């Protein structure tokens, strides 16, 4: 008899766990994720600086001694975070080669790019599917990539294996951005 009661109790426990998991899953699927837009992004960006120039859709501010531009186009569903790094005219063949290596394995979601005679650190993402955490990680990676130009060429999040970079991790800045950006 005790064995039968134990099996019944275990079966009841499994049924309760299954019901709980099912309820949690249904609750999560009922929650429609809020789409990112300029209003939500404006609130997030204002956590980093009181001195923001521009307007919704085009913000300029300084953080961690870097001039940052965040540009969005709600109609085209795009977001871009860009930071000027250096004059493109100052880049030599070694820099360009190393930049391409970093774009493969250590830049991750941010990238080096050249436009208007400037080397940029850039993060590009669809706007509406972007969540707050992704924006904060993108911001941190873009700053790290600008800061590590000429040294480790890394976004600091991690390193994709199989490439040539043996970069040091710049995780500290990303953790600070996550902490500050989520402190409401």
HELIX and SHEET records of a PDB file:
HELIX    1   1 UNK A    2  UNK A   30  1                                  29    
HELIX    2   2 UNK A   38  UNK A   45  1                                   8    
HELIX    3   3 UNK A   88  UNK A   90  5                                   3    
HELIX    4   4 UNK A   93  UNK A  105  1                                  13    
HELIX    5   5 UNK A  132  UNK A  147  1                                  16    
HELIX    6   6 UNK A  171  UNK A  182  1                                  12    
SHEET    1   A 6 UNK A  53  UNK A  55  0                                        
SHEET    2   A 6 UNK A  58  UNK A  63 -1                                        
SHEET    3   A 6 UNK A  66  UNK A  73 -1                                        
SHEET    4   A 6 UNK A  78  UNK A  87 -1                                        
SHEET    5   A 6 UNK A 118  UNK A 126 -1                                        
SHEET    6   A 6 UNK A 110  UNK A 115 -1                                        
END                                                                             
